[in-house]
């Protein structure tokens, strides 16, 4: 299993969704969002179109046109955004963790991979765009940030 990779696509999408949530009373163009979040506008436009196709954002043409959230920010989880744009949260050799099987001394490795996926779900499915916007993460997620090693990278 490779390192958990949060792509630019997912990162940019989450940033744009937070900006749309902050401006819930008005539609924003891709150019407005790109400027506000310092994102490449062409790539952001493609991401917004994907998000529109899956119902996370809606778009409107015309003078008052632009993008809006497709539903309230407290109903859009980061896990949903990740899955809609990139697919499953965790895979081993292009298989879901529950489909992996190991022999002998490695037979319990599957349990670890399933637990890794469960921990990703625990965070990404608990955090909504509104949580990020407000800075009020669910307690279970905020507790993870209090661990002394949370902010230290390891090589």
C-alpha positions as CSV (number, residue, x, y, z in Angstrom):
1,X,0.0,0.0,0.0
2,X,1.4,3.4,-1.0
3,X,1.3,6.3,1.3
4,X,-2.1,7.8,1.7
5,X,-2.1,10.3,-1.0
6,X,-4.4,13.4,-0.9
7,X,-4.3,14.6,-4.5
8,X,-4.2,18.2,-5.6
9,X,-7.7,17.5,-7.1
10,X,-9.2,16.6,-3.7
11,X,-7.3,19.4,-1.9
12,X,-8.4,22.0,-4.4
13,X,-12.0,20.7,-4.4
14,X,-12.2,20.9,-0.6
15,X,-10.7,24.4,-0.6
16,X,-13.2,25.5,-3.3
17,X,-16.1,24.0,-1.3
18,X,-15.1,25.8,1.8
19,X,-15.0,29.1,-0.2
20,X,-18.5,28.4,-1.6
21,X,-19.8,27.6,1.9
22,X,-18.3,31.0,3.1
23,X,-20.2,32.8,0.3
24,X,-23.4,30.8,0.6
25,X,-25.6,33.8,-0.4
26,X,-24.0,34.3,-3.8
27,X,-22.7,32.2,-6.7
28,X,-19.0,32.4,-7.4
29,X,-17.3,31.9,-10.7
30,X,-14.4,29.5,-11.1
31,X,-12.2,32.6,-11.6
32,X,-13.4,34.1,-8.3
33,X,-12.7,30.8,-6.5
34,X,-9.3,30.4,-8.2
35,X,-8.3,33.9,-7.2
36,X,-9.5,33.6,-3.6
37,X,-7.8,30.2,-3.0
38,X,-4.8,30.8,-5.4
39,X,-5.6,27.8,-7.5
40,X,-5.1,27.2,-11.3
41,X,-8.4,28.2,-12.9
42,X,-8.4,25.6,-15.7
43,X,-7.9,22.7,-13.3
44,X,-10.4,24.1,-10.9
45,X,-13.0,24.5,-13.6
46,X,-12.6,20.8,-14.4
47,X,-12.9,19.8,-10.7
48,X,-16.0,22.0,-10.4
49,X,-17.6,20.3,-13.4
50,X,-16.9,16.9,-11.8
51,X,-18.4,18.1,-8.5
52,X,-21.4,19.4,-10.4
53,X,-21.9,16.0,-12.2
54,X,-22.1,14.2,-8.8
55,X,-24.4,16.9,-7.2
56,X,-21.9,18.4,-4.7
57,X,-22.1,21.8,-6.4
58,X,-24.6,23.3,-8.7
59,X,-24.0,25.9,-11.4
60,X,-26.0,28.8,-12.9
61,X,-25.4,30.6,-16.1
62,X,-25.8,34.3,-16.8
63,X,-24.9,37.6,-15.1
64,X,-25.6,36.2,-11.6
65,X,-24.0,32.9,-12.6
66,X,-21.4,30.8,-11.0
67,X,-21.2,27.9,-8.6
68,X,-22.9,27.2,-5.3
69,X,-23.0,24.2,-3.0
70,X,-25.5,21.6,-4.2
71,X,-26.7,21.1,-0.6
72,X,-25.8,22.5,2.8
73,X,-22.2,22.5,3.9
74,X,-23.0,20.4,6.9
75,X,-24.2,17.6,4.7
76,X,-21.1,17.3,2.6
77,X,-18.3,15.2,4.1
78,X,-14.7,15.2,3.0
79,X,-14.9,11.5,2.6
80,X,-17.7,11.9,0.1
81,X,-15.6,14.4,-1.9
82,X,-12.6,12.2,-1.8
83,X,-14.5,9.1,-3.0
84,X,-16.4,11.0,-5.8
85,X,-13.2,12.4,-7.2
86,X,-10.7,9.6,-6.5
87,X,-12.5,6.4,-5.7
88,X,-12.1,4.2,-2.6
89,X,-10.2,5.6,0.4
90,X,-7.8,2.6,0.6
91,X,-6.8,-0.2,-1.8
92,X,-4.2,-2.9,-1.9
93,X,-3.0,-3.8,-5.3
94,X,-6.2,-2.3,-6.8
95,X,-8.4,-4.4,-4.4
96,X,-10.5,-3.4,-1.4
97,X,-8.8,-4.3,1.9
98,X,-11.4,-6.9,2.7
99,X,-10.6,-8.7,-0.6
100,X,-6.9,-9.1,0.3
101,X,-5.7,-12.4,1.7
102,X,-2.4,-13.4,3.2
103,X,-0.9,-16.7,4.2
104,X,1.1,-17.9,7.2
105,X,2.9,-15.3,9.2
106,X,1.2,-12.5,7.3
107,X,-2.3,-13.8,7.6
108,X,-3.4,-11.0,10.0
109,X,-2.1,-8.2,7.7
110,X,-5.5,-7.8,6.2
111,X,-6.8,-6.7,9.6
112,X,-4.3,-3.9,9.7
113,X,-5.3,-2.7,6.2
114,X,-9.0,-2.8,7.1
115,X,-8.1,-0.8,10.3
116,X,-6.2,1.8,8.2
117,X,-9.3,2.3,6.0
118,X,-11.5,2.5,9.1
119,X,-9.3,5.2,10.6
120,X,-9.5,7.2,7.3
121,X,-13.3,6.8,7.4
122,X,-13.3,7.8,11.0
123,X,-11.8,11.2,10.1
124,X,-13.0,11.9,6.5
125,X,-16.6,10.7,7.0
126,X,-17.0,12.7,10.3
127,X,-15.7,16.0,9.0
128,X,-18.0,18.2,6.9
129,X,-17.3,21.3,4.8
130,X,-19.0,23.3,7.5
131,X,-16.7,21.8,10.2
132,X,-13.7,23.0,8.2
133,X,-15.2,26.4,7.5
134,X,-16.0,26.9,11.2
135,X,-12.8,25.4,12.5
136,X,-14.9,23.2,14.9
137,X,-13.9,19.7,14.1
138,X,-15.7,16.7,15.7
139,X,-14.2,15.9,19.1
140,X,-12.9,12.5,17.9
141,X,-11.0,14.2,15.1
142,X,-9.8,17.2,17.3
143,X,-8.5,14.7,19.8
144,X,-6.2,13.2,17.2
145,X,-4.6,16.6,16.7
146,X,-3.8,16.8,20.4
147,X,-1.5,13.7,20.2
148,X,2.2,14.9,20.6
149,X,3.2,13.1,17.4
150,X,0.4,14.3,15.3
151,X,2.3,17.3,13.8
152,X,5.6,15.5,13.4
153,X,6.5,13.9,10.1
154,X,8.4,10.7,9.9
155,X,10.5,9.5,7.1
